[in-house]
Amino acid sequence: MAWVTPTSVSTGDVLQASQWNQDIVANAAELAPFFSAWTSWTPSLAGGFANGNATRSGKYIKIGRFVSFYGIITAGSTTTFGAVLRATLPVTAASLDNGNCIFGHFLDASVGRVPAFVIPNSTTEVEFASINTAGTYAASAQTNATVPFTWTTGDGIFYAGSYEAAS
């Protein structure tokens, strides 16, 4: 349902069931998602990276078609590192483009945090690019098993943002 503009009333007016259902019940149903708890979800690695025994967690809230989320993946001893780092989204997107606000960073457990570009890949996953500062200007570089560092147990991927859900 959509938000219904409540009917104007005056002192002494009698509230009818139809007015109650339209003005109160329908609008309460429309507002309910705003008061919902976040839903847990488990992000997954893709693109040649495999979860293995990685620790994975995330939460999202969906209000109408608006989705706000975050995901955390920490590599375990059996996590494998491949050619292109991608990870899943909690809800299928209507579409993703460069206008979406999704941010991320990597954690090298032995060094610290490294910024990341998060690039839409499909309506169900994003790709992570590293920031290459070797040239005159910073540029994106494909994240893989050794870029931006050699991935190992305890290293992490953090990403968060918002987008429009498919339904």
Salt bridges, closest charged atoms under 4 A:
GLU125 OE2 - ARG86 NE 2.52
GLU164 OE2 - ARG65 NH2 2.95
